[in-house]
């Protein structure tokens, strides 16, 4: 969920069944803001709150990605 207005570009926002803002996931489950060549966030300065909870590439980040992505 996008909890705060961090400036996430509209093209990266999806809406859940309750109308809440979430990050857009591509058909294969990848976040639409991740560059697949570099595996870096393309909107890092404007990333949502939940993405700010973990340093990119940290153990916690990787663990959360694994939990979500399998």
C-alpha positions in Angstrom: 0.0 0.0 0.0 1.2 3.5 -0.7 0.7 5.0 2.7 2.0 8.5 2.1 2.1 10.9 -0.9 5.7 10.4 -1.9 5.3 11.4 -5.5 5.1 8.0 -7.0 4.4 8.6 -10.7 0.8 7.6 -11.7 2.0 5.1 -14.2 3.4 3.0 -11.4 0.2 3.0 -9.3 -2.5 0.3 -9.2 -5.6 0.2 -7.1 -6.6 -2.8 -4.9 -10.2 -4.1 -4.5 -10.9 -1.6 -1.8 -9.6 1.4 -3.8 -6.2 1.6 -2.0 -3.1 2.6 -3.9 -0.5 0.0 -4.4 2.6 -0.3 -6.6 1.8 -1.6 -10.0 2.9 -5.2 -10.6 3.7 -6.5 -14.0 2.1 -9.7 -15.3 5.1 -11.7 -14.0 4.9 -10.1 -10.5 7.8 -7.7 -10.8 7.3 -4.1 -9.5 6.9 -1.8 -12.5 9.5 0.6 -11.1 12.4 -1.9 -11.0 14.8 -1.8 -13.9 15.4 -5.4 -14.8 18.9 -4.8 -16.1 20.3 -3.1 -13.0 17.7 -4.3 -10.5 17.5 -0.8 -9.2 14.4 1.3 -8.5 13.8 3.8 -11.2 11.8 6.0 -8.8 14.0 5.7 -5.8 13.7 9.3 -4.7 9.9 9.0 -4.9 9.5 5.4 -3.7 6.5 4.6 -1.4 6.8 4.4 2.3 7.0 0.6 2.5 10.0 0.7 0.2 11.7 3.2 2.5 11.5 0.8 5.4 14.3 -1.3 3.9 17.7 -0.3 2.4 17.7 -1.5 -1.2 19.4 -4.9 -1.5 19.7 -5.4 2.3 19.0 -8.7 3.9 15.5 -7.5 5.0 14.7 -6.2 1.5 15.7 -9.5 -0.2 13.8 -11.5 2.5 10.6 -9.4 1.9 11.0 -9.8 -1.9 11.4 -13.5 -1.5 8.3 -13.7 0.8 6.2 -11.8 -1.8 7.7 -13.1 -5.0 8.5 -16.7 -4.0 
